[in-house]
């Protein structure tokens, strides 16, 4: 195989870095005569051929057409496609080519952390390990945060006086953790979050805090089934209150709730 055929790895990496959905098309089988050999690859986006060729002509057109249909579905999937060249592709080679199409959306699950304090920042630092887009939301300004935000960070921070509005903007598949500096705000955010089908809803604090919140939420008309969705305390540790330990435990819980298909 020519050395430049290995450049598909770099093409995929660049598209992933840019967040551009794409499909890798690989020739995995050849019967009879065909334009390219087994192992030949091309990379396709919704707009262009980003790398390589599997031989051009009708074969390549059909492969790109199907790759773009997979991308349009918005999911990371793979599929095997068999194309008799004379029958379907109208090419004179007369053989048959088997293609593996692998579509990647590169979408990452969203984790929204309300509160950019010690635990929130520690959890945000674990974003690469979780393979998630972590957003920290805080009502304070950056100068008021303790600890101070690191200059280089794998998470984003939103400073806003209306955190409920940020909650409303989240996709239904987001995971939500509530750990602000204000217990009254925590209660309002939990009540608002329970109106949405988030797969994970965590609240920092003790069992005693949750029992107080639980009583107030019941008074507001929420039922037991709704309240059972709230995980409090988060992190699972009964022996340590260190922010890093709580963050590690919460991250482990999140991994069970984050979507299996990460793109």
C-alpha positions, 0 to 999 in steps of 0.5 A: 500500500502506498505510504500516502494511504496512511494519511487517512488517519491524519484526515480523520484527526483533523476533522475530529478536531474541527468537529466535522462529521465524516465517514471513512469508506474502506475497501474490505473485499474484492471479487474479480476485477475492481478499480482499487485494492483491499485496504484502499480508503477515502474520507467523506464529509457532507460537503466534500471528498476530504481524502483519497479515492476508491476508484472514481466513477459510479462506484465512488458516487454510490459509496459517497451517496450512502456515506452521506445518508448515514451522516444525515442520520446524525448517529455514529454507525457502521455498515457493510455495502456490497456493490456488483460493479456491472450490475449496480455501478455500471462499470466495465470491471465486472467484479464486486467490491465490498465496502465498510462505511463508518460514520462519525458525528463526533458529538460529545455528551454534554455535562452541565455543572452549576457551580464553578467552585472546588468540586466543579472545577475538579470535575471539569478537569476530568472532561477528557477522561469522560469524553464529554463537553463539560460546561460550568455555569456560575452566577458570580463573576470570574474574579469572585471564584475560589479557586481561581480558574486555571489558564488552560482548561478542558471545560467552558465556563458560563457566567450568568445571572440567569442559570435557569435559562442555561438549564433550559438551553441544554439538550434532553440528553445532557447530564446535570450536576448542581453544586452552587454556592447558594442552597436556595439557588440549588433548590430552584435549579433542582425543581427546574431540572426535574421538569426535563428528562435528563439521564443524570441529575446530581445534587451535591450535599449531605443526606440531611440536605437532600431530606430538606430539599425533598420535603420542599419539593413535595410541597411544590407538587413533585411526586416520589417518582420524580424525586427518585431521579435525584442523586444526592449525595453524589460521588458515592464516597462516605469517607472523604469530603475532598473535592477531588475525591467527590469529583472522581466519584461523580465522574464514575457515576456519569460514565454510567449515564453518558450515551454509549455512542460518543462519536 
